[in-house]
Amino acid sequence: MKRFACGDVIPGCDATFSAPDEGGIFSQVGAHAASAHGVPEVTPELQAAVRSHIRTV
């Protein structure tokens, strides 16, 4: 199982996401980034930042 805390990339955000794999994390993060942070596209830079903070739990 993988876990990502948005606050690791966007300070002050308390959203967390869990999924069996990175793909599941990224599908959740993409929707969250658009709705909560006004980020319409997960850029390669954002993807790298998220990937570096995904943890196996």
C-alpha positions in Angstrom: 0.0 0.0 0.0 1.2 3.5 -0.9 0.4 6.7 1.0 0.9 10.4 0.1 0.3 13.5 2.3 -0.3 16.6 0.2 1.1 18.8 3.0 4.5 17.4 2.2 4.4 19.3 -1.1 1.8 22.0 -0.4 2.3 23.3 3.1 -0.8 23.6 5.1 -2.8 21.0 3.2 -4.0 18.2 5.4 -5.2 15.8 2.6 -3.8 12.3 2.5 -4.2 9.6 -0.1 -3.8 5.8 0.0 -3.8 3.4 -2.9 -2.2 0.0 -3.8 0.2 1.6 -6.2 1.6 5.0 -7.4 -0.9 5.1 -10.3 -3.8 5.1 -7.7 -2.1 7.9 -5.8 -1.6 10.0 -8.9 -5.2 9.6 -10.0 -6.4 10.9 -6.6 -3.7 13.7 -6.5 -4.7 15.0 -10.0 -8.3 15.5 -9.0 -7.3 17.0 -5.6 -4.8 19.4 -7.2 -7.4 20.7 -9.5 -10.2 21.1 -7.0 -8.4 22.2 -3.9 -5.4 24.0 -5.3 -6.5 25.3 -8.7 -3.8 23.2 -10.5 -5.4 21.9 -13.7 -2.5 19.7 -14.7 0.1 17.6 -12.9 3.3 18.8 -14.4 6.5 16.7 -14.6 7.9 18.8 -11.8 4.9 18.3 -9.6 4.8 14.6 -10.4 8.5 14.4 -9.3 7.7 16.2 -6.1 4.8 13.9 -5.3 6.7 10.8 -6.2 9.5 11.7 -3.8 7.0 11.9 -0.9 5.0 8.7 -1.6 5.7 6.2 1.2 5.0 2.5 1.4 2.9 1.6 4.4 
